[in-house]
Amino acid sequence: MTLTHFDASGQAHMVDVSDKAETVREAVATGCVIMTASTLKLAHAGAAKGDVLGVARLAGIMGAKRTADLIPLCHPLPISKVALDLVPDPTLPGVRVTATVRTTGRTGVEMEALTAVTTACLTVYDMLKAAEKSMQITDIHLLRKEGGKSGLYEAQA
């Protein structure tokens, strides 16, 4: 397996995507913030700082749009869609975050979807840390990606 972000001498470089065809590309990522049931009630009802899940949703959108500023070898992309679902889940207990990112371009949006989830999870933590510092951000991973030369990828359940 060849790692595309390294040249023949092992030096890191940005992958040249100029010869790739522009296609519709979409990625879906997920992650969780695990917390106590009492903290989850605050997240769901709105804590003293306001709408926790709404702020985290906006942060996730902003994170997706800034991915190339954060990950050194990512290409800046014209993102056409970023959608985040933040769902309180009493079985964790915690919040499940799912991000869907879409573009038409020469490279995929997996990193943008993962960054959206991570940013949203960090924001949930930030908004609720006064109530609970022991929250855990877990299970951030790519669920699905489609488009481009490698086609469809779906994580095993």
GUTINU-312688 format. One line per field, with one value per residue (C-alpha): chain; x, z, y; residue in three letters. Coordinates in steps of 0.25 Angstrom, whole numbers, always signed. Example, Ala and Ser with C-alpha at 12.3 -4.5 7.8 and 13.67 -1.06 7.14 Angstrom:
# residues 2
chain <- c(A,A)
x <- c(+49,+55)
z <- c(+31,+29)
y <- c(-18,-4)
res <- c(ALA,SER)
This chain:
# residues 157
chain <- c(A,A,A,A,A,A,A,A,A,A,A,A,A,A,A,A,A,A,A,A,A,A,A,A,A,A,A,A,A,A,A,A,A,A,A,A,A,A,A,A,A,A,A,A,A,A,A,A,A,A,A,A,A,A,A,A,A,A,A,A,A,A,A,A,A,A,A,A,A,A,A,A,A,A,A,A,A,A,A,A,A,A,A,A,A,A,A,A,A,A,A,A,A,A,A,A,A,A,A,A,A,A,A,A,A,A,A,A,A,A,A,A,A,A,A,A,A,A,A,A,A,A,A,A,A,A,A,A,A,A,A,A,A,A,A,A,A,A,A,A,A,A,A,A,A,A,A,A,A,A,A,A,A,A,A,A,A)
x <- c(+0,+5,+2,-1,+3,+18,+27,+37,+47,+37,+35,+21,+14,+0,-6,-8,-22,-22,-24,-35,-49,-59,-70,-81,-74,-81,-76,-83,-76,-81,-76,-82,-80,-83,-87,-96,-111,-112,-103,-110,-123,-116,-111,-125,-132,-122,-112,-109,-101,-113,-116,-104,-108,-111,-97,-90,-97,-92,-78,-78,-82,-71,-61,-64,-62,-49,-43,-32,-27,-26,-21,-8,-9,-24,-29,-38,-51,-64,-73,-88,-94,-91,-102,-101,-110,-108,-117,-118,-117,-121,-115,-101,-104,-99,-101,-99,-93,-94,-89,-91,-83,-84,-76,-74,-59,-46,-44,-53,-59,-56,-47,-58,-68,-59,-55,-69,-72,-60,-63,-77,-73,-63,-73,-83,-72,-68,-83,-85,-72,-76,-86,-77,-62,-62,-69,-63,-62,-63,-64,-61,-61,-65,-78,-79,-72,-76,-71,-57,-49,-50,-65,-73,-68,-77,-72,-75,-86)
z <- c(+0,-4,+5,-5,+4,+3,-9,-13,-3,+8,+8,+12,+0,-4,-14,-28,-32,-44,-53,-45,-51,-43,-37,-26,-14,+0,+13,+26,+40,+54,+68,+83,+95,+107,+120,+132,+131,+138,+129,+117,+123,+122,+108,+104,+111,+109,+119,+125,+113,+104,+93,+94,+82,+73,+76,+74,+61,+56,+61,+53,+40,+43,+46,+32,+25,+32,+30,+21,+31,+42,+34,+27,+14,+12,-1,+1,-4,-9,+0,-5,+8,+22,+31,+46,+54,+69,+76,+91,+94,+108,+106,+105,+113,+104,+90,+77,+66,+51,+40,+25,+16,+0,-11,-26,-27,-30,-16,-5,+8,+18,+26,+26,+31,+42,+46,+46,+56,+65,+65,+69,+80,+86,+86,+94,+103,+105,+107,+118,+124,+136,+140,+137,+133,+132,+119,+108,+93,+87,+74,+64,+50,+36,+33,+18,+7,-8,-21,-28,-33,-20,-21,-9,+5,+17,+30,+36,+46)
y <- c(+0,+14,+26,+37,+48,+44,+45,+34,+40,+40,+55,+60,+67,+71,+61,+66,+64,+72,+60,+54,+56,+65,+56,+58,+53,+51,+46,+43,+42,+40,+41,+42,+50,+42,+48,+46,+46,+59,+66,+60,+67,+80,+78,+74,+85,+96,+99,+113,+116,+114,+104,+94,+85,+97,+104,+91,+89,+102,+99,+86,+93,+104,+93,+86,+99,+101,+87,+91,+101,+91,+78,+82,+74,+75,+83,+94,+90,+97,+90,+89,+83,+81,+75,+71,+63,+64,+54,+52,+37,+33,+19,+24,+34,+45,+52,+45,+54,+51,+60,+59,+67,+68,+74,+73,+73,+65,+60,+54,+61,+50,+59,+70,+61,+56,+70,+74,+63,+66,+81,+78,+68,+78,+89,+80,+78,+92,+96,+86,+85,+94,+83,+71,+71,+55,+55,+46,+48,+35,+26,+37,+30,+30,+23,+24,+31,+31,+37,+38,+26,+18,+18,+14,+11,+7,+4,-10,-10)
res <- c(MET,THR,LEU,THR,HIS,PHE,ASP,ALA,SER,GLY,GLN,ALA,HIS,MET,VAL,ASP,VAL,SER,ASP,LYS,ALA,GLU,THR,VAL,ARG,GLU,ALA,VAL,ALA,THR,GLY,CYS,VAL,ILE,MET,THR,ALA,SER,THR,LEU,LYS,LEU,ALA,HIS,ALA,GLY,ALA,ALA,LYS,GLY,ASP,VAL,LEU,GLY,VAL,ALA,ARG,LEU,ALA,GLY,ILE,MET,GLY,ALA,LYS,ARG,THR,ALA,ASP,LEU,ILE,PRO,LEU,CYS,HIS,PRO,LEU,PRO,ILE,SER,LYS,VAL,ALA,LEU,ASP,LEU,VAL,PRO,ASP,PRO,THR,LEU,PRO,GLY,VAL,ARG,VAL,THR,ALA,THR,VAL,ARG,THR,THR,GLY,ARG,THR,GLY,VAL,GLU,MET,GLU,ALA,LEU,THR,ALA,VAL,THR,THR,ALA,CYS,LEU,THR,VAL,TYR,ASP,MET,LEU,LYS,ALA,ALA,GLU,LYS,SER,MET,GLN,ILE,THR,ASP,ILE,HIS,LEU,LEU,ARG,LYS,GLU,GLY,GLY,LYS,SER,GLY,LEU,TYR,GLU,ALA,GLN,ALA)
